Amino acid sequence: MSPARATAWLVSSALMNLLGARLLDWLGLVEGLLAPQGWRLLLIVPLAVSFYAARFIAWFVAPGLLLGALLVSFRKARLTSGD
């Protein structure tokens, strides 16, 4: 994976994290889980699962991908320069 693609993953997952938090707050996630209604749970639960997946990617997966891509590109550049 190139550093540009890894950076895009990091930025997009961080953006989904921020927008997902705002959306779930606007939809009333906590209130919906404390006093569940059928139609509301059908909307909130899938959104909450995708939000927490994006949060996991933003905090753990994407930084590792970016670091790995930078290390690989640095190593390739160093090997091609003859050092």
Jmol script that loads the backbone (N, CA, C; Angstrom):
load data "model"
ATOM      1  N   MET A   1       0.848  -1.173   0.000  1.00  0.00           N
ATOM      2  CA  MET A   1       0.000   0.000   0.000  1.00  0.00           C
ATOM      3  C   MET A   1       0.892   1.233   0.000  1.00  0.00           C
ATOM      4  N   SER A   2       0.531   2.188  -0.810  1.00  0.00           N
ATOM      5  CA  SER A   2       1.322   3.415  -0.899  1.00  0.00           C
ATOM      6  C   SER A   2       1.011   4.327   0.288  1.00  0.00           C
ATOM      7  N   PRO A   3       1.954   5.207   0.622  1.00  0.00           N
ATOM      8  CA  PRO A   3       1.685   6.151   1.712  1.00  0.00           C
ATOM      9  C   PRO A   3       0.469   7.044   1.438  1.00  0.00           C
ATOM     10  N   ALA A   4       0.228   7.373   0.173  1.00  0.00           N
ATOM     11  CA  ALA A   4      -0.932   8.209  -0.155  1.00  0.00           C
ATOM     12  C   ALA A   4      -2.246   7.474   0.138  1.00  0.00           C
ATOM     13  N   ARG A   5      -2.311   6.201  -0.217  1.00  0.00           N
ATOM     14  CA  ARG A   5      -3.523   5.419   0.066  1.00  0.00           C
ATOM     15  C   ARG A   5      -3.704   5.215   1.559  1.00  0.00           C
ATOM     16  N   ALA A   6      -2.612   4.971   2.270  1.00  0.00           N
ATOM     17  CA  ALA A   6      -2.701   4.804   3.722  1.00  0.00           C
ATOM     18  C   ALA A   6      -3.155   6.098   4.389  1.00  0.00           C
ATOM     19  N   THR A   7      -2.678   7.228   3.883  1.00  0.00           N
ATOM     20  CA  THR A   7      -3.116   8.519   4.417  1.00  0.00           C
ATOM     21  C   THR A   7      -4.597   8.736   4.130  1.00  0.00           C
ATOM     22  N   ALA A   8      -5.033   8.341   2.947  1.00  0.00           N
ATOM     23  CA  ALA A   8      -6.457   8.462   2.609  1.00  0.00           C
ATOM     24  C   ALA A   8      -7.311   7.606   3.540  1.00  0.00           C
ATOM     25  N   TRP A   9      -6.848   6.401   3.868  1.00  0.00           N
ATOM     26  CA  TRP A   9      -7.553   5.544   4.821  1.00  0.00           C
ATOM     27  C   TRP A   9      -7.654   6.222   6.182  1.00  0.00           C
ATOM     28  N   LEU A  10      -6.546   6.798   6.625  1.00  0.00           N
ATOM     29  CA  LEU A  10      -6.524   7.451   7.932  1.00  0.00           C
ATOM     30  C   LEU A  10      -7.475   8.645   7.963  1.00  0.00           C
ATOM     31  N   VAL A  11      -7.417   9.479   6.940  1.00  0.00           N
ATOM     32  CA  VAL A  11      -8.265  10.676   6.902  1.00  0.00           C
ATOM     33  C   VAL A  11      -9.742  10.297   6.782  1.00  0.00           C
ATOM     34  N   SER A  12     -10.054   9.347   5.909  1.00  0.00           N
ATOM     35  CA  SER A  12     -11.466   8.982   5.728  1.00  0.00           C
ATOM     36  C   SER A  12     -12.037   8.304   6.965  1.00  0.00           C
ATOM     37  N   SER A  13     -11.268   7.453   7.622  1.00  0.00           N
ATOM     38  CA  SER A  13     -11.789   6.815   8.835  1.00  0.00           C
ATOM     39  C   SER A  13     -11.917   7.814   9.978  1.00  0.00           C
ATOM     40  N   ALA A  14     -11.012   8.779  10.065  1.00  0.00           N
ATOM     41  CA  ALA A  14     -11.138   9.817  11.095  1.00  0.00           C
ATOM     42  C   ALA A  14     -12.356  10.691  10.823  1.00  0.00           C
ATOM     43  N   LEU A  15     -12.612  10.991   9.556  1.00  0.00           N
ATOM     44  CA  LEU A  15     -13.789  11.783   9.194  1.00  0.00           C
ATOM     45  C   LEU A  15     -15.075  11.021   9.506  1.00  0.00           C
ATOM     46  N   MET A  16     -15.108   9.725   9.187  1.00  0.00           N
ATOM     47  CA  MET A  16     -16.273   8.910   9.522  1.00  0.00           C
ATOM     48  C   MET A  16     -16.465   8.835  11.032  1.00  0.00           C
ATOM     49  N   ASN A  17     -15.374   8.804  11.774  1.00  0.00           N
ATOM     50  CA  ASN A  17     -15.446   8.788  13.230  1.00  0.00           C
ATOM     51  C   ASN A  17     -16.120  10.058  13.742  1.00  0.00           C
ATOM     52  N   LEU A  18     -15.677  11.203  13.256  1.00  0.00           N
ATOM     53  CA  LEU A  18     -16.251  12.474  13.708  1.00  0.00           C
ATOM     54  C   LEU A  18     -17.704  12.643  13.275  1.00  0.00           C
ATOM     55  N   LEU A  19     -17.972  12.373  12.009  1.00  0.00           N
ATOM     56  CA  LEU A  19     -19.342  12.525  11.510  1.00  0.00           C
ATOM     57  C   LEU A  19     -20.286  11.495  12.125  1.00  0.00           C
ATOM     58  N   GLY A  20     -19.779  10.291  12.354  1.00  0.00           N
ATOM     59  CA  GLY A  20     -20.604   9.259  12.984  1.00  0.00           C
ATOM     60  C   GLY A  20     -20.980   9.614  14.406  1.00  0.00           C
ATOM     61  N   ALA A  21     -20.053  10.209  15.138  1.00  0.00           N
ATOM     62  CA  ALA A  21     -20.358  10.628  16.510  1.00  0.00           C
ATOM     63  C   ALA A  21     -21.443  11.694  16.511  1.00  0.00           C
ATOM     64  N   ARG A  22     -21.336  12.651  15.598  1.00  0.00           N
ATOM     65  CA  ARG A  22     -22.362  13.702  15.506  1.00  0.00           C
ATOM     66  C   ARG A  22     -23.724  13.120  15.111  1.00  0.00           C
ATOM     67  N   LEU A  23     -23.708  12.210  14.142  1.00  0.00           N
ATOM     68  CA  LEU A  23     -24.956  11.616  13.671  1.00  0.00           C
ATOM     69  C   LEU A  23     -25.629  10.801  14.766  1.00  0.00           C
ATOM     70  N   LEU A  24     -24.856   9.978  15.467  1.00  0.00           N
ATOM     71  CA  LEU A  24     -25.447   9.158  16.519  1.00  0.00           C
ATOM     72  C   LEU A  24     -25.937  10.002  17.687  1.00  0.00           C
ATOM     73  N   ASP A  25     -25.263  11.106  17.961  1.00  0.00           N
ATOM     74  CA  ASP A  25     -25.750  12.014  18.996  1.00  0.00           C
ATOM     75  C   ASP A  25     -27.055  12.666  18.553  1.00  0.00           C
ATOM     76  N   TRP A  26     -27.114  13.069  17.302  1.00  0.00           N
ATOM     77  CA  TRP A  26     -28.324  13.692  16.770  1.00  0.00           C
ATOM     78  C   TRP A  26     -29.501  12.714  16.770  1.00  0.00           C
ATOM     79  N   LEU A  27     -29.216  11.425  16.470  1.00  0.00           N
ATOM     80  CA  LEU A  27     -30.271  10.413  16.458  1.00  0.00           C
ATOM     81  C   LEU A  27     -30.642   9.939  17.858  1.00  0.00           C
ATOM     82  N   GLY A  28     -29.855  10.280  18.859  1.00  0.00           N
ATOM     83  CA  GLY A  28     -30.148   9.880  20.232  1.00  0.00           C
ATOM     84  C   GLY A  28     -29.806   8.433  20.510  1.00  0.00           C
ATOM     85  N   LEU A  29     -28.548   8.063  20.303  1.00  0.00           N
ATOM     86  CA  LEU A  29     -28.116   6.679  20.504  1.00  0.00           C
ATOM     87  C   LEU A  29     -28.376   6.212  21.929  1.00  0.00           C
ATOM     88  N   VAL A  30     -27.937   6.976  22.901  1.00  0.00           N
ATOM     89  CA  VAL A  30     -28.078   6.555  24.297  1.00  0.00           C
ATOM     90  C   VAL A  30     -29.548   6.443  24.677  1.00  0.00           C
ATOM     91  N   GLU A  31     -30.338   7.430  24.311  1.00  0.00           N
ATOM     92  CA  GLU A  31     -31.766   7.394  24.617  1.00  0.00           C
ATOM     93  C   GLU A  31     -32.447   6.224  23.910  1.00  0.00           C
ATOM     94  N   GLY A  32     -32.024   5.956  22.687  1.00  0.00           N
ATOM     95  CA  GLY A  32     -32.610   4.853  21.934  1.00  0.00           C
ATOM     96  C   GLY A  32     -32.277   3.498  22.513  1.00  0.00           C
ATOM     97  N   LEU A  33     -31.106   3.367  23.119  1.00  0.00           N
ATOM     98  CA  LEU A  33     -30.740   2.095  23.735  1.00  0.00           C
ATOM     99  C   LEU A  33     -31.360   1.937  25.121  1.00  0.00           C
ATOM    100  N   LEU A  34     -31.569   3.052  25.820  1.00  0.00           N
ATOM    101  CA  LEU A  34     -32.178   2.979  27.150  1.00  0.00           C
ATOM    102  C   LEU A  34     -33.689   2.763  27.081  1.00  0.00           C
ATOM    103  N   ALA A  35     -34.336   3.335  26.094  1.00  0.00           N
ATOM    104  CA  ALA A  35     -35.780   3.166  25.906  1.00  0.00           C
ATOM    105  C   ALA A  35     -36.022   2.724  24.468  1.00  0.00           C
ATOM    106  N   PRO A  36     -35.767   1.448  24.166  1.00  0.00           N
ATOM    107  CA  PRO A  36     -35.800   1.006  22.766  1.00  0.00           C
ATOM    108  C   PRO A  36     -37.206   0.964  22.177  1.00  0.00           C
ATOM    109  N   GLN A  37     -37.260   1.348  20.926  1.00  0.00           N
ATOM    110  CA  GLN A  37     -38.446   1.193  20.090  1.00  0.00           C
ATOM    111  C   GLN A  37     -37.983   0.458  18.839  1.00  0.00           C
ATOM    112  N   GLY A  38     -38.839  -0.373  18.287  1.00  0.00           N
ATOM    113  CA  GLY A  38     -38.444  -1.235  17.185  1.00  0.00           C
ATOM    114  C   GLY A  38     -37.858  -0.511  15.995  1.00  0.00           C
ATOM    115  N   TRP A  39     -38.551   0.501  15.503  1.00  0.00           N
ATOM    116  CA  TRP A  39     -38.077   1.212  14.311  1.00  0.00           C
ATOM    117  C   TRP A  39     -36.792   1.962  14.590  1.00  0.00           C
ATOM    118  N   ARG A  40     -36.662   2.480  15.793  1.00  0.00           N
ATOM    119  CA  ARG A  40     -35.470   3.260  16.134  1.00  0.00           C
ATOM    120  C   ARG A  40     -34.240   2.355  16.259  1.00  0.00           C
ATOM    121  N   LEU A  41     -34.427   1.183  16.856  1.00  0.00           N
ATOM    122  CA  LEU A  41     -33.310   0.250  16.976  1.00  0.00           C
ATOM    123  C   LEU A  41     -32.837  -0.237  15.617  1.00  0.00           C
ATOM    124  N   LEU A  42     -33.772  -0.435  14.691  1.00  0.00           N
ATOM    125  CA  LEU A  42     -33.392  -0.872  13.349  1.00  0.00           C
ATOM    126  C   LEU A  42     -32.531   0.159  12.636  1.00  0.00           C
ATOM    127  N   LEU A  43     -32.666   1.409  12.994  1.00  0.00           N
ATOM    128  CA  LEU A  43     -31.862   2.469  12.404  1.00  0.00           C
ATOM    129  C   LEU A  43     -30.558   2.678  13.173  1.00  0.00           C
ATOM    130  N   ILE A  44     -30.641   2.687  14.487  1.00  0.00           N
ATOM    131  CA  ILE A  44     -29.492   3.070  15.306  1.00  0.00           C
ATOM    132  C   ILE A  44     -28.438   1.970  15.404  1.00  0.00           C
ATOM    133  N   VAL A  45     -28.843   0.728  15.567  1.00  0.00           N
ATOM    134  CA  VAL A  45     -27.862  -0.340  15.796  1.00  0.00           C
ATOM    135  C   VAL A  45     -26.903  -0.517  14.616  1.00  0.00           C
ATOM    136  N   PRO A  46     -27.361  -0.608  13.362  1.00  0.00           N
ATOM    137  CA  PRO A  46     -26.385  -0.713  12.266  1.00  0.00           C
ATOM    138  C   PRO A  46     -25.475   0.511  12.150  1.00  0.00           C
ATOM    139  N   LEU A  47     -26.030   1.696  12.400  1.00  0.00           N
ATOM    140  CA  LEU A  47     -25.192   2.898  12.369  1.00  0.00           C
ATOM    141  C   LEU A  47     -24.153   2.877  13.480  1.00  0.00           C
ATOM    142  N   ALA A  48     -24.546   2.423  14.654  1.00  0.00           N
ATOM    143  CA  ALA A  48     -23.605   2.356  15.770  1.00  0.00           C
ATOM    144  C   ALA A  48     -22.499   1.342  15.495  1.00  0.00           C
ATOM    145  N   VAL A  49     -22.844   0.207  14.919  1.00  0.00           N
ATOM    146  CA  VAL A  49     -21.832  -0.809  14.603  1.00  0.00           C
ATOM    147  C   VAL A  49     -20.846  -0.275  13.572  1.00  0.00           C
ATOM    148  N   SER A  50     -21.346   0.386  12.531  1.00  0.00           N
ATOM    149  CA  SER A  50     -20.429   0.939  11.526  1.00  0.00           C
ATOM    150  C   SER A  50     -19.599   2.081  12.107  1.00  0.00           C
ATOM    151  N   PHE A  51     -20.174   2.859  13.021  1.00  0.00           N
ATOM    152  CA  PHE A  51     -19.420   3.925  13.678  1.00  0.00           C
ATOM    153  C   PHE A  51     -18.281   3.350  14.509  1.00  0.00           C
ATOM    154  N   TYR A  52     -18.568   2.321  15.290  1.00  0.00           N
ATOM    155  CA  TYR A  52     -17.511   1.749  16.123  1.00  0.00           C
ATOM    156  C   TYR A  52     -16.461   1.019  15.287  1.00  0.00           C
ATOM    157  N   ALA A  53     -16.845   0.468  14.149  1.00  0.00           N
ATOM    158  CA  ALA A  53     -15.854  -0.116  13.241  1.00  0.00           C
ATOM    159  C   ALA A  53     -14.953   0.973  12.666  1.00  0.00           C
ATOM    160  N   ALA A  54     -15.538   2.098  12.267  1.00  0.00           N
ATOM    161  CA  ALA A  54     -14.735   3.217  11.756  1.00  0.00           C
ATOM    162  C   ALA A  54     -13.834   3.777  12.839  1.00  0.00           C
ATOM    163  N   ARG A  55     -14.320   3.824  14.060  1.00  0.00           N
ATOM    164  CA  ARG A  55     -13.502   4.312  15.175  1.00  0.00           C
ATOM    165  C   ARG A  55     -12.321   3.370  15.428  1.00  0.00           C
ATOM    166  N   PHE A  56     -12.563   2.068  15.372  1.00  0.00           N
ATOM    167  CA  PHE A  56     -11.485   1.099  15.545  1.00  0.00           C
ATOM    168  C   PHE A  56     -10.438   1.262  14.449  1.00  0.00           C
ATOM    169  N   ILE A  57     -10.897   1.416  13.206  1.00  0.00           N
ATOM    170  CA  ILE A  57      -9.967   1.607  12.093  1.00  0.00           C
ATOM    171  C   ILE A  57      -9.193   2.907  12.252  1.00  0.00           C
ATOM    172  N   ALA A  58      -9.873   3.975  12.642  1.00  0.00           N
ATOM    173  CA  ALA A  58      -9.215   5.278  12.776  1.00  0.00           C
ATOM    174  C   ALA A  58      -8.161   5.274  13.870  1.00  0.00           C
ATOM    175  N   TRP A  59      -8.405   4.568  14.949  1.00  0.00           N
ATOM    176  CA  TRP A  59      -7.475   4.609  16.079  1.00  0.00           C
ATOM    177  C   TRP A  59      -6.378   3.553  16.015  1.00  0.00           C
ATOM    178  N   PHE A  60      -6.647   2.395  15.399  1.00  0.00           N
ATOM    179  CA  PHE A  60      -5.683   1.304  15.458  1.00  0.00           C
ATOM    180  C   PHE A  60      -5.163   0.843  14.099  1.00  0.00           C
ATOM    181  N   VAL A  61      -6.032   0.629  13.136  1.00  0.00           N
ATOM    182  CA  VAL A  61      -5.621   0.028  11.866  1.00  0.00           C
ATOM    183  C   VAL A  61      -4.941   1.040  10.953  1.00  0.00           C
ATOM    184  N   ALA A  62      -5.574   2.177  10.721  1.00  0.00           N
ATOM    185  CA  ALA A  62      -5.049   3.167   9.771  1.00  0.00           C
ATOM    186  C   ALA A  62      -3.679   3.717  10.166  1.00  0.00           C
ATOM    187  N   PRO A  63      -3.413   4.037  11.438  1.00  0.00           N
ATOM    188  CA  PRO A  63      -2.055   4.492  11.775  1.00  0.00           C
ATOM    189  C   PRO A  63      -0.993   3.421  11.512  1.00  0.00           C
ATOM    190  N   GLY A  64      -1.334   2.167  11.761  1.00  0.00           N
ATOM    191  CA  GLY A  64      -0.396   1.085  11.468  1.00  0.00           C
ATOM    192  C   GLY A  64      -0.150   0.925   9.980  1.00  0.00           C
ATOM    193  N   LEU A  65      -1.215   1.060   9.185  1.00  0.00           N
ATOM    194  CA  LEU A  65      -1.047   1.006   7.732  1.00  0.00           C
ATOM    195  C   LEU A  65      -0.161   2.138   7.237  1.00  0.00           C
ATOM    196  N   LEU A  66      -0.378   3.329   7.766  1.00  0.00           N
ATOM    197  CA  LEU A  66       0.428   4.474   7.353  1.00  0.00           C
ATOM    198  C   LEU A  66       1.884   4.287   7.753  1.00  0.00           C
ATOM    199  N   LEU A  67       2.126   3.855   8.971  1.00  0.00           N
ATOM    200  CA  LEU A  67       3.499   3.630   9.417  1.00  0.00           C
ATOM    201  C   LEU A  67       4.174   2.544   8.585  1.00  0.00           C
ATOM    202  N   GLY A  68       3.460   1.459   8.320  1.00  0.00           N
ATOM    203  CA  GLY A  68       4.014   0.391   7.495  1.00  0.00           C
ATOM    204  C   GLY A  68       4.323   0.852   6.081  1.00  0.00           C
ATOM    205  N   ALA A  69       3.427   1.625   5.486  1.00  0.00           N
ATOM    206  CA  ALA A  69       3.651   2.131   4.129  1.00  0.00           C
ATOM    207  C   ALA A  69       4.842   3.079   4.084  1.00  0.00           C
ATOM    208  N   LEU A  70       4.973   3.920   5.104  1.00  0.00           N
ATOM    209  CA  LEU A  70       6.122   4.829   5.146  1.00  0.00           C
ATOM    210  C   LEU A  70       7.431   4.070   5.319  1.00  0.00           C
ATOM    211  N   LEU A  71       7.432   3.051   6.164  1.00  0.00           N
ATOM    212  CA  LEU A  71       8.653   2.260   6.354  1.00  0.00           C
ATOM    213  C   LEU A  71       9.036   1.504   5.087  1.00  0.00           C
ATOM    214  N   VAL A  72       8.054   0.936   4.395  1.00  0.00           N
ATOM    215  CA  VAL A  72       8.340   0.210   3.152  1.00  0.00           C
ATOM    216  C   VAL A  72       8.863   1.161   2.087  1.00  0.00           C
ATOM    217  N   SER A  73       8.253   2.325   1.946  1.00  0.00           N
ATOM    218  CA  SER A  73       8.726   3.268   0.930  1.00  0.00           C
ATOM    219  C   SER A  73      10.109   3.809   1.286  1.00  0.00           C
ATOM    220  N   PHE A  74      10.373   4.005   2.567  1.00  0.00           N
ATOM    221  CA  PHE A  74      11.703   4.445   2.991  1.00  0.00           C
ATOM    222  C   PHE A  74      12.744   3.378   2.683  1.00  0.00           C
ATOM    223  N   ARG A  75      12.390   2.127   2.948  1.00  0.00           N
ATOM    224  CA  ARG A  75      13.332   1.039   2.680  1.00  0.00           C
ATOM    225  C   ARG A  75      13.587   0.891   1.179  1.00  0.00           C
ATOM    226  N   LYS A  76      12.535   1.003   0.365  1.00  0.00           N
ATOM    227  CA  LYS A  76      12.715   0.919  -1.088  1.00  0.00           C
ATOM    228  C   LYS A  76      13.597   2.051  -1.591  1.00  0.00           C
ATOM    229  N   ALA A  77      13.375   3.252  -1.075  1.00  0.00           N
ATOM    230  CA  ALA A  77      14.190   4.395  -1.495  1.00  0.00           C
ATOM    231  C   ALA A  77      15.642   4.200  -1.081  1.00  0.00           C
ATOM    232  N   ARG A  78      15.846   3.631   0.076  1.00  0.00           N
ATOM    233  CA  ARG A  78      17.212   3.414   0.559  1.00  0.00           C
ATOM    234  C   ARG A  78      17.914   2.321  -0.239  1.00  0.00           C
ATOM    235  N   LEU A  79      17.182   1.269  -0.603  1.00  0.00           N
ATOM    236  CA  LEU A  79      17.780   0.186  -1.382  1.00  0.00           C
ATOM    237  C   LEU A  79      18.120   0.635  -2.799  1.00  0.00           C
ATOM    238  N   THR A  80      17.285   1.482  -3.386  1.00  0.00           N
ATOM    239  CA  THR A  80      17.559   1.929  -4.750  1.00  0.00           C
ATOM    240  C   THR A  80      18.662   2.978  -4.805  1.00  0.00           C
ATOM    241  N   SER A  81      18.922   3.651  -3.683  1.00  0.00           N
ATOM    242  CA  SER A  81      19.988   4.663  -3.688  1.00  0.00           C
ATOM    243  C   SER A  81      21.368   4.033  -3.524  1.00  0.00           C
ATOM    244  N   GLY A  82      21.410   2.758  -3.140  1.00  0.00           N
ATOM    245  CA  GLY A  82      22.686   2.062  -3.051  1.00  0.00           C
ATOM    246  C   GLY A  82      23.349   2.119  -1.691  1.00  0.00           C
ATOM    247  N   ASP A  83      22.688   2.604  -0.689  1.00  0.00           N
ATOM    248  CA  ASP A  83      23.283   2.657   0.659  1.00  0.00           C
ATOM    249  C   ASP A  83      23.154   1.353   1.376  1.00  0.00           C
TER     250      ASP A  83
END
end "model"
wireframe off; spacefill off
backbone 0.3
color backbone group
